[in-house]
């Protein structure tokens, strides 16, 4: 016995897709791009954060293990 297929009550639209993005969906990536661009253009403003020596030693140990 063949299985019946269900038909849609309304035909599927093949026209353009109407998607609306919130304002922050475009503003946040643009802001991040500008911030990174300014760091590239003026690297003297980018300061490395000083961390705990234990964390630094942990990262050094992980790097040594991965380099093997």
C-alpha positions as CSV (number, residue, x, y, z in Angstrom):
1,X,0.0,0.0,0.0
2,X,1.6,3.3,-1.0
3,X,2.0,6.0,1.5
4,X,0.2,9.3,0.8
5,X,2.1,12.5,0.6
6,X,0.7,15.6,2.3
7,X,0.3,18.7,0.1
8,X,0.8,22.2,1.4
9,X,-2.4,24.3,1.6
10,X,-0.5,27.3,0.2
11,X,2.1,27.1,-2.6
12,X,5.7,27.7,-1.6
13,X,7.0,31.1,-2.7
14,X,10.0,31.2,-4.9
15,X,10.3,35.0,-4.8
16,X,12.9,37.1,-2.9
17,X,13.5,36.3,0.7
18,X,12.5,39.0,3.1
19,X,14.9,38.9,6.1
20,X,15.2,41.8,8.5
21,X,18.2,42.0,10.7
22,X,18.3,44.0,13.9
23,X,20.5,47.1,13.9
24,X,23.1,45.5,16.2
25,X,23.6,42.6,13.8
26,X,25.4,45.0,11.5
27,X,26.8,47.5,14.0
28,X,28.7,45.1,16.2
29,X,30.8,43.4,13.5
30,X,31.5,46.8,12.0
31,X,32.6,48.1,15.4
32,X,34.8,45.1,15.9
33,X,36.3,45.6,12.5
34,X,37.1,49.2,13.2
35,X,38.7,48.4,16.6
36,X,40.9,45.7,15.1
37,X,41.9,48.0,12.2
38,X,42.9,50.7,14.6
39,X,45.1,48.2,16.5
40,X,46.8,47.1,13.3
41,X,47.4,50.7,12.2
42,X,48.7,51.8,15.7
43,X,50.2,48.8,17.5
44,X,51.8,50.9,20.2
45,X,48.3,51.3,21.8
46,X,47.9,47.6,22.2
47,X,49.3,46.5,25.5
48,X,49.6,42.9,26.6
49,X,47.8,42.0,29.8
50,X,50.1,40.9,32.6
51,X,49.0,37.6,33.9
52,X,49.7,35.4,36.9
53,X,53.0,33.7,36.6
54,X,51.3,30.3,37.2
55,X,49.1,30.9,34.2
56,X,52.1,31.9,32.1
57,X,53.9,28.7,33.1
58,X,50.9,26.6,32.4
59,X,50.7,28.0,28.8
60,X,54.4,27.5,28.4
61,X,54.0,23.8,29.5
62,X,51.1,23.3,27.1
63,X,53.1,24.8,24.3
64,X,56.0,22.4,25.0
65,X,53.7,19.4,25.0
66,X,52.1,20.4,21.7
67,X,55.5,21.0,20.1
68,X,56.6,17.4,20.6
